[in-house]
Amino acid sequence: MPSPVQQEPGPARMRRSLGVKDGVAIAASSTAATTSIGIGMGTLAAYAGRQTPALLLLAFVPILGIALSYARLNRSEPNCGSGYTWVGRSIGPWPGFLTGWVVLVGNVIFMAYTGTVTGSVVLQFLNKLGLYSVWGLRLDPASTGVSTAVGLVALVVVTVTAITGVRAATRLQMALLIFEYVVLLVFCGYALLIGDQPFSLSWLNPLEIGSMQGVAQGMVLAVFFYWGWDAAFSVNEETRNSTDAARGGLIALVAMMGLFLVGAFAFQRVMSTGELVHNGPQALTFLGGKLAPEPWASLPLAALMCSAFASLQSSVIPTARGTLAMARDRTLGPVWQRVHPRYGSPAVGTLLIMALAALLAVLAVGIPKLNDMILTAVNSIGLTVALYYGLTALACAVRFRDSLRAGAVRALRDVVVPAVSALSLFGLGGYLVWDYATMSDHFEASPDNGWFMLLLPTLFVLAGLATAAWAKWIRHAPYFHTGQGTDAEAIALPMDGDGRPLPSPVEG
């Protein structure tokens, strides 16, 4: 009988119809290069100045090591739980559960703020069309309240598409990606040619950032830029070959690095640092206006809108499948593994995730400025992303530690690179925790208050530990005794009249 690591995962319903290009679409959409460039370059410039390209290159190094760790672990144990399953088996159930938990919480926060950003982009587009108010309500893209209301509608739309099938969702994402990247590359390429800001090699020198705090904070933001490529590993059980998920994630990651650098150089060729910071989440719109007349100037905004919708949709997919893996281990309640009898997707979990993101988005309206909301969300997610990426890479080093005796190449690939990548992110996170704890002398709900920025990720981790304790001692989840994830075949499948499992919509 095959061991749990060797078992073929994936319920019969989740037919293996996805390939490399589908993994690329999911990973690229989740990373959301156009959204990161369009709304994040100004935030990154606030910390890194003209050295933003250098910071993006610097952050890529440990992230590449993390991606290689994911690929290695995926070859050994393909599972839609990814880090949650791998860390639980290699290091222990408590850090394993925490890995799955912070992915869940991070994605819910991401969806909440991205929904609001999507609403803001839609409002910008309506303003471009000459519509500035409806029934006396100003359609102000900088208004967190109005943007959130529009974003909630977007959340509902992407949730419906995620429930009705991954295959259809990836086809939509691929179409959106092609459009947005063509527009992005055309405008950024034009900006590189005609920009009036002189290029300098100092843009590639991180030592000129000026302060360790700026480097550390900028690195967390840059890690957040890259976050999302691992979404390709969440559909392992719907992929024809488990290596396709790894290829899709790695291809998307390298492509995103190239796009980020092109975008950073293009923005800095056209805008000063002050203009970048001032325009914030509307920097891409500003770029379009500087480079072309209407209606062409609105194309970057349309690309940003496509990117925001695609990233929302691609965030729902891996989060729902991660909670499915946790629910079948009984570390989360059974409601999370309820699968739609027709569409074959974790529909109830998807709806719950959307509801949680919507609730969080409404609560975040208390932060009146959209820029402040974005920065608060990014700071919170950045630390938790560094934690779970680091734990997953460490799991790779621990699991394959015997490779140290199998030759230099294998030792470097399976142990040294993952361990160094993990320690880099742990060190970065530890420094920022210390910096946040000492930078303020009072508490204030503000994105520049260290205690507030530290409070949010701390609450996430404590809530995760409390939920893990409930799962271990109240729900008696076997995961906390073995550290091993339950094989996906354990999920009861809905059958047709002849006793055969119902087909999955991913067969498309």
VOTIGU-158802 format. One line per field, with one value per residue (C-alpha): residue in three letters; x, y, z. Coordinates in Angstrom, 2 decimals. Layout:
<vexzas>
r ALA,...
X X,...
Y Y,...
Z Z,...
</vexzas>
This chain:
<vexzas>
r MET,PRO,SER,PRO,VAL,GLN,GLN,GLU,PRO,GLY,PRO,ALA,ARG,MET,ARG,ARG,SER,LEU,GLY,VAL,LYS,ASP,GLY,VAL,ALA,ILE,ALA,ALA,SER,SER,THR,ALA,ALA,THR,THR,SER,ILE,GLY,ILE,GLY,MET,GLY,THR,LEU,ALA,ALA,TYR,ALA,GLY,ARG,GLN,THR,PRO,ALA,LEU,LEU,LEU,LEU,ALA,PHE,VAL,PRO,ILE,LEU,GLY,ILE,ALA,LEU,SER,TYR,ALA,ARG,LEU,ASN,ARG,SER,GLU,PRO,ASN,CYS,GLY,SER,GLY,TYR,THR,TRP,VAL,GLY,ARG,SER,ILE,GLY,PRO,TRP,PRO,GLY,PHE,LEU,THR,GLY,TRP,VAL,VAL,LEU,VAL,GLY,ASN,VAL,ILE,PHE,MET,ALA,TYR,THR,GLY,THR,VAL,THR,GLY,SER,VAL,VAL,LEU,GLN,PHE,LEU,ASN,LYS,LEU,GLY,LEU,TYR,SER,VAL,TRP,GLY,LEU,ARG,LEU,ASP,PRO,ALA,SER,THR,GLY,VAL,SER,THR,ALA,VAL,GLY,LEU,VAL,ALA,LEU,VAL,VAL,VAL,THR,VAL,THR,ALA,ILE,THR,GLY,VAL,ARG,ALA,ALA,THR,ARG,LEU,GLN,MET,ALA,LEU,LEU,ILE,PHE,GLU,TYR,VAL,VAL,LEU,LEU,VAL,PHE,CYS,GLY,TYR,ALA,LEU,LEU,ILE,GLY,ASP,GLN,PRO,PHE,SER,LEU,SER,TRP,LEU,ASN,PRO,LEU,GLU,ILE,GLY,SER,MET,GLN,GLY,VAL,ALA,GLN,GLY,MET,VAL,LEU,ALA,VAL,PHE,PHE,TYR,TRP,GLY,TRP,ASP,ALA,ALA,PHE,SER,VAL,ASN,GLU,GLU,THR,ARG,ASN,SER,THR,ASP,ALA,ALA,ARG,GLY,GLY,LEU,ILE,ALA,LEU,VAL,ALA,MET,MET,GLY,LEU,PHE,LEU,VAL,GLY,ALA,PHE,ALA,PHE,GLN,ARG,VAL,MET,SER,THR,GLY,GLU,LEU,VAL,HIS,ASN,GLY,PRO,GLN,ALA,LEU,THR,PHE,LEU,GLY,GLY,LYS,LEU,ALA,PRO,GLU,PRO,TRP,ALA,SER,LEU,PRO,LEU,ALA,ALA,LEU,MET,CYS,SER,ALA,PHE,ALA,SER,LEU,GLN,SER,SER,VAL,ILE,PRO,THR,ALA,ARG,GLY,THR,LEU,ALA,MET,ALA,ARG,ASP,ARG,THR,LEU,GLY,PRO,VAL,TRP,GLN,ARG,VAL,HIS,PRO,ARG,TYR,GLY,SER,PRO,ALA,VAL,GLY,THR,LEU,LEU,ILE,MET,ALA,LEU,ALA,ALA,LEU,LEU,ALA,VAL,LEU,ALA,VAL,GLY,ILE,PRO,LYS,LEU,ASN,ASP,MET,ILE,LEU,THR,ALA,VAL,ASN,SER,ILE,GLY,LEU,THR,VAL,ALA,LEU,TYR,TYR,GLY,LEU,THR,ALA,LEU,ALA,CYS,ALA,VAL,ARG,PHE,ARG,ASP,SER,LEU,ARG,ALA,GLY,ALA,VAL,ARG,ALA,LEU,ARG,ASP,VAL,VAL,VAL,PRO,ALA,VAL,SER,ALA,LEU,SER,LEU,PHE,GLY,LEU,GLY,GLY,TYR,LEU,VAL,TRP,ASP,TYR,ALA,THR,MET,SER,ASP,HIS,PHE,GLU,ALA,SER,PRO,ASP,ASN,GLY,TRP,PHE,MET,LEU,LEU,LEU,PRO,THR,LEU,PHE,VAL,LEU,ALA,GLY,LEU,ALA,THR,ALA,ALA,TRP,ALA,LYS,TRP,ILE,ARG,HIS,ALA,PRO,TYR,PHE,HIS,THR,GLY,GLN,GLY,THR,ASP,ALA,GLU,ALA,ILE,ALA,LEU,PRO,MET,ASP,GLY,ASP,GLY,ARG,PRO,LEU,PRO,SER,PRO,VAL,GLU,GLY
X 0.00,1.43,2.43,0.43,3.11,2.83,-0.94,-2.64,-4.49,-7.69,-11.29,-12.69,-14.87,-11.88,-10.88,-7.33,-8.06,-5.82,-2.40,0.64,-1.05,-3.96,-1.50,0.22,-3.14,-4.11,-0.68,-0.29,-3.82,-3.29,0.03,-1.78,1.21,-0.86,-2.63,0.66,2.29,-0.74,-1.47,1.70,4.63,3.86,3.76,7.05,8.64,7.71,10.22,12.73,12.72,14.44,15.85,12.49,13.86,16.76,14.37,12.22,15.32,16.52,13.15,13.07,16.08,14.48,11.13,12.76,14.23,10.74,9.30,11.93,11.06,7.39,8.28,10.43,7.78,5.10,6.98,7.06,3.49,1.06,-1.82,-4.17,-3.25,0.34,2.22,-0.33,0.15,3.92,4.80,2.52,4.24,7.82,7.97,4.83,1.04,1.02,3.25,1.49,-1.91,-0.53,0.73,-2.72,-4.34,-2.24,-2.81,-6.55,-6.48,-4.06,-6.21,-9.38,-7.66,-6.32,-9.78,-11.25,-8.81,-8.62,-12.40,-12.21,-9.39,-11.47,-14.35,-12.03,-10.79,-14.36,-15.19,-12.13,-13.37,-16.86,-15.30,-13.40,-16.74,-18.09,-20.20,-19.36,-22.49,-25.58,-28.72,-26.72,-23.95,-20.47,-18.60,-15.27,-12.52,-10.67,-13.68,-13.22,-16.98,-18.15,-15.27,-16.12,-19.78,-18.82,-16.17,-18.76,-20.59,-17.31,-16.78,-20.16,-19.47,-16.07,-17.42,-20.11,-17.54,-15.25,-18.08,-19.19,-15.84,-12.08,-11.69,-14.09,-12.47,-8.98,-10.20,-11.60,-8.40,-6.25,-8.27,-7.99,-4.26,-3.55,-5.39,-3.89,-0.31,-0.44,-1.65,0.86,3.83,2.85,2.48,5.50,7.63,6.56,7.34,10.84,11.46,10.06,10.37,12.13,13.54,17.18,18.02,20.64,22.46,21.81,18.25,19.73,21.72,19.77,22.58,21.44,18.03,19.50,18.11,17.71,14.09,13.42,15.06,13.13,9.76,10.34,11.30,8.04,6.13,8.14,7.46,3.78,4.17,5.33,2.79,0.32,2.43,1.85,-1.86,-0.89,-0.18,-3.72,-5.16,-2.77,-5.70,-7.27,-4.04,-3.18,0.36,1.56,4.68,2.45,1.51,5.19,5.98,2.99,3.99,7.66,6.88,4.44,6.94,9.74,7.33,6.07,9.62,10.18,6.91,7.64,11.05,9.65,6.90,9.29,11.69,8.81,7.20,10.51,11.27,8.01,7.42,9.51,9.46,7.15,4.69,4.73,4.02,1.39,-0.61,-0.56,-3.19,-3.98,-0.40,-1.21,-4.06,-1.67,0.85,-1.76,-2.75,0.86,1.57,-1.55,-4.74,-8.19,-9.55,-6.14,-5.20,-7.97,-6.52,-4.15,-7.12,-9.10,-6.13,-5.98,-9.69,-9.21,-6.27,-8.22,-11.15,-8.81,-6.84,-10.05,-11.24,-7.91,-7.75,-11.07,-9.96,-6.83,-8.34,-11.42,-9.25,-6.92,-9.83,-11.10,-7.79,-8.00,-11.64,-11.01,-8.38,-11.04,-8.87,-11.69,-15.40,-17.12,-18.92,-15.69,-15.57,-19.11,-18.85,-21.52,-23.22,-23.34,-20.25,-17.88,-16.32,-16.13,-19.08,-20.02,-16.43,-16.14,-19.28,-18.05,-14.72,-16.50,-18.74,-15.75,-13.92,-17.03,-17.44,-13.79,-14.07,-17.07,-15.25,-12.23,-14.39,-13.39,-10.03,-11.21,-8.45,-8.06,-4.27,-4.18,-6.34,-4.08,-0.91,-2.43,-3.54,-0.18,1.78,-0.44,-0.32,3.39,4.44,2.12,3.27,6.91,5.94,4.21,6.67,9.52,7.85,7.23,10.84,12.05,9.81,11.58,15.02,13.91,12.16,15.08,17.94,19.31,20.24,23.22,24.86,23.71,25.97,26.52,23.88,21.05,22.13,22.11,18.71,16.87,18.38,20.71,18.61,15.35,17.03,18.71,15.48,13.52,16.06,16.10,12.34,12.36,15.11,13.24,10.03,11.81,13.46,10.14,8.41,11.11,10.89,7.10,7.25,9.70,8.68,5.61,4.91,1.11,-1.58,-3.50,-5.48,-3.16,-0.92,2.11,1.59,3.90,1.70,-1.30,0.69,2.01,-1.39,-3.09,-0.68,-0.35,-4.12,-4.07,-1.48,-3.17,-6.54,-4.87,-3.36,-6.74,-8.44,-5.72,-6.25,-9.99,-9.28,-6.84,-8.68,-12.34,-12.64,-9.89,-8.48,-6.13,-3.88,-2.54,-1.43,0.19,0.94,-0.21,-2.96,-5.92,-5.85,-8.40,-10.02,-11.49,-14.07,-17.47,-18.36,-21.85,-22.95,-25.21,-28.00,-25.55,-23.29,-20.60,-19.03,-20.48,-18.15,-16.28,-16.88,-13.13,-13.40,-14.86
Y 0.00,3.42,5.75,8.94,10.92,8.77,8.48,9.98,13.00,14.54,13.43,11.89,14.90,17.25,15.97,16.68,18.99,21.95,22.38,24.63,27.60,27.37,27.42,30.44,32.20,31.56,32.48,35.59,36.77,36.26,38.12,40.91,42.69,45.49,46.15,46.10,48.45,50.68,51.23,50.09,51.83,55.08,53.29,51.53,54.81,56.34,53.97,53.22,56.47,56.07,52.70,50.95,48.77,47.68,46.70,44.65,42.76,42.25,40.85,38.48,36.52,34.98,34.67,32.58,30.35,29.98,29.10,26.41,25.01,24.86,23.05,20.50,19.81,19.61,16.85,14.88,15.53,17.32,18.61,21.60,22.39,23.13,24.84,23.80,20.13,20.26,22.22,20.04,16.88,18.17,20.51,19.89,20.33,23.63,25.55,23.67,24.87,28.38,28.31,27.46,29.97,32.97,32.12,32.13,35.37,37.06,36.26,37.47,40.77,40.97,40.43,43.05,45.77,44.68,44.84,48.44,49.16,47.59,49.87,52.88,51.90,51.47,54.94,56.41,54.86,56.31,59.72,59.38,58.79,62.00,60.45,62.13,61.55,59.33,60.43,63.14,60.75,61.81,59.02,59.92,57.32,58.51,57.81,54.56,54.25,54.65,52.52,49.78,49.74,49.26,46.73,44.59,44.17,43.07,40.53,38.95,38.71,37.00,34.63,33.40,32.74,30.92,28.63,27.67,26.16,26.69,25.95,28.70,31.05,30.47,31.07,34.42,35.25,34.41,36.78,39.56,38.93,39.19,42.49,44.10,43.03,44.22,47.62,47.73,46.82,49.30,52.24,51.35,50.80,54.20,55.79,54.31,55.91,59.42,59.95,63.17,61.88,60.82,57.17,56.45,53.27,54.27,53.04,49.53,50.15,49.25,50.71,54.20,53.82,55.48,53.60,50.04,50.79,51.92,48.76,46.45,48.13,48.32,44.64,43.64,45.69,44.13,40.62,41.58,42.57,39.04,37.31,35.19,32.99,30.09,30.09,27.68,25.02,25.27,23.44,20.46,18.09,19.59,19.58,16.84,16.54,17.80,19.25,21.50,23.45,24.04,25.10,27.45,29.09,29.51,30.86,33.37,34.46,35.17,36.97,39.11,40.11,41.30,43.25,44.86,46.07,47.42,49.20,50.65,51.99,53.37,55.20,56.72,57.84,59.82,60.84,62.28,60.53,63.23,62.70,58.93,59.25,61.96,60.03,56.81,54.31,56.56,56.59,54.42,56.74,59.67,57.88,57.29,60.97,62.08,59.78,59.90,61.88,60.48,57.94,56.19,57.61,55.50,52.19,51.79,52.38,49.70,47.32,48.10,47.34,43.96,43.17,44.02,41.79,38.93,39.14,39.11,36.00,34.21,34.94,33.20,30.00,29.07,30.25,28.04,25.05,25.68,25.65,22.48,20.77,21.98,20.91,17.37,17.16,18.44,21.40,23.56,22.80,20.48,23.41,24.30,21.00,21.05,20.66,21.79,18.69,20.24,22.44,20.28,23.29,24.09,26.43,27.01,27.79,30.17,32.01,32.22,33.65,36.26,37.13,37.51,39.71,41.84,42.25,43.24,45.73,47.36,47.56,49.11,52.04,53.42,54.27,57.29,57.57,54.88,55.28,54.70,51.59,50.16,50.77,49.26,46.13,45.72,46.06,43.48,40.99,41.50,40.19,37.18,36.33,36.43,34.05,31.39,31.56,31.15,28.20,26.43,26.87,25.65,22.59,21.83,22.05,19.80,17.20,16.77,17.22,13.82,15.48,16.97,13.57,13.12,15.59,19.33,20.06,18.29,19.71,23.23,22.80,20.91,22.27,25.26,27.51,26.84,27.35,30.61,31.89,31.04,32.67,35.80,36.25,35.41,37.96,40.59,39.92,39.93,43.27,44.84,43.48,45.14,48.34,48.54,47.86,50.73,53.36,54.69,55.65,55.42,53.47,55.00,53.40,54.79,53.16,55.03,53.91,51.02,49.55,49.49,47.86,45.25,44.67,43.36,40.51,39.65,39.24,37.06,34.71,34.56,33.84,31.06,29.50,29.66,27.99,25.32,24.65,24.21,21.81,19.75,19.47,20.02,18.71,16.09,16.54,13.65,16.18,17.26,13.72,12.84,16.18,14.55,15.88,13.64,12.26,14.01,10.68,10.65,13.26,11.76,12.35,13.14,10.33,10.14,7.57,4.87,5.33,7.23,10.46,13.56,15.23,18.37,21.65,22.02,19.50,22.44
Z 0.00,-0.89,1.91,2.54,0.76,-2.33,-2.47,-5.46,-4.07,-5.29,-5.12,-8.29,-8.74,-9.05,-12.48,-13.52,-16.42,-15.54,-17.12,-16.90,-18.59,-16.13,-13.23,-14.76,-15.12,-11.51,-10.12,-12.29,-11.52,-7.80,-7.90,-9.79,-11.30,-12.82,-9.51,-7.58,-10.09,-10.41,-6.73,-4.96,-6.62,-4.83,-1.47,-2.20,-3.31,0.05,1.68,-1.09,-3.09,-6.44,-5.31,-5.81,-8.66,-6.44,-3.66,-6.05,-7.22,-3.64,-2.52,-5.50,-4.19,-1.06,-2.83,-5.57,-2.86,-1.36,-4.78,-5.31,-1.89,-2.86,-6.07,-4.25,-1.60,-4.27,-6.09,-2.86,-1.69,-4.01,-1.89,-2.13,1.49,0.31,3.16,5.78,4.89,4.31,7.45,9.58,8.39,8.45,11.46,13.51,13.54,15.44,13.00,10.18,11.31,11.78,8.19,6.87,9.20,8.20,4.51,5.18,7.17,4.78,1.78,3.50,4.32,0.78,-0.66,1.66,0.66,-3.00,-3.18,-2.02,-4.47,-7.25,-6.30,-6.41,-9.89,-11.13,-9.77,-11.50,-14.73,-14.23,-13.58,-16.86,-18.58,-17.07,-14.28,-10.97,-8.88,-8.68,-6.81,-5.10,-3.99,-5.09,-6.86,-5.28,-5.95,-2.83,-0.59,1.32,1.95,-1.64,-2.97,-0.48,-1.56,-5.21,-4.20,-2.41,-5.71,-7.32,-4.50,-5.18,-8.93,-8.56,-5.90,-8.27,-11.01,-8.55,-7.43,-10.92,-11.89,-11.82,-15.53,-16.55,-14.04,-15.42,-18.98,-17.89,-16.01,-19.03,-21.21,-18.61,-18.22,-21.93,-22.20,-19.10,-19.83,-23.43,-22.23,-19.38,-21.59,-24.33,-21.95,-19.82,-22.92,-24.25,-20.87,-20.92,-24.31,-23.78,-20.01,-18.99,-15.68,-16.26,-15.63,-12.99,-12.02,-8.40,-8.93,-8.72,-5.52,-2.34,-0.19,-1.17,0.46,3.52,6.52,7.70,8.56,4.99,3.61,5.95,5.44,1.70,1.61,3.30,0.74,-2.08,-0.71,-0.73,-4.41,-5.24,-3.00,-4.93,-7.19,-4.76,-5.69,-8.51,-5.87,-4.47,-7.51,-7.34,-7.19,-10.30,-12.34,-14.83,-13.47,-10.10,-11.73,-13.84,-10.70,-9.90,-13.46,-13.51,-10.23,-11.19,-14.66,-13.19,-10.51,-13.01,-15.34,-12.45,-11.55,-15.11,-15.14,-11.78,-12.95,-16.22,-14.31,-11.72,-14.38,-16.45,-13.52,-12.49,-16.04,-16.09,-12.46,-9.67,-6.31,-4.99,-7.84,-7.27,-3.56,-4.04,-6.65,-4.61,-5.86,-8.85,-10.18,-13.22,-14.17,-13.83,-16.05,-18.75,-18.69,-19.11,-22.03,-24.20,-24.89,-24.26,-24.93,-25.03,-21.64,-20.07,-21.27,-18.27,-15.98,-17.83,-17.45,-13.74,-13.42,-15.16,-12.90,-9.75,-10.76,-11.73,-8.47,-6.45,-8.25,-8.00,-4.26,-3.65,-5.39,-3.34,-0.05,-0.43,-1.35,1.58,4.01,2.28,3.11,6.72,7.08,5.88,8.66,11.11,12.06,10.73,10.89,8.39,6.77,4.94,3.05,1.73,-2.03,-4.48,-5.98,-9.44,-9.71,-7.66,-5.92,-2.17,-2.60,1.04,2.01,-0.93,0.17,3.77,2.66,0.58,3.54,5.89,3.38,2.92,6.70,7.09,4.21,5.90,9.24,7.50,6.43,9.82,8.22,6.21,3.63,0.98,0.98,4.74,4.40,1.70,3.72,6.88,5.01,3.25,6.50,8.20,5.33,4.69,8.10,7.96,4.42,5.58,8.41,6.33,3.43,5.91,7.65,4.32,3.19,6.58,6.18,2.91,4.55,7.42,5.26,2.86,5.33,4.30,0.99,2.81,2.36,-1.25,-3.02,-3.22,-5.87,-4.05,-0.71,-2.14,-3.81,-1.08,2.14,1.86,-0.40,1.50,4.89,3.89,2.33,5.48,7.79,5.59,5.93,9.65,10.20,8.21,10.11,13.47,12.76,11.78,14.90,17.00,14.96,15.23,18.97,19.59,17.02,18.90,22.51,22.28,20.45,17.55,14.71,12.06,9.42,10.76,14.37,15.21,17.94,15.61,12.79,15.24,16.86,13.71,12.80,16.51,16.76,13.62,15.13,18.57,16.95,14.96,18.08,19.85,16.86,16.81,20.51,19.89,17.01,19.11,22.42,21.54,17.95,18.54,15.04,14.19,12.42,15.82,16.61,13.30,11.62,8.37,6.17,5.36,1.83,-0.36,-1.32,2.20,1.15,0.40,-3.24,-4.53,-6.83,-9.83,-10.24,-11.33,-8.34,-10.27,-8.95,-10.53,-13.05,-12.18,-13.99,-14.40,-17.22,-19.14
</vexzas>
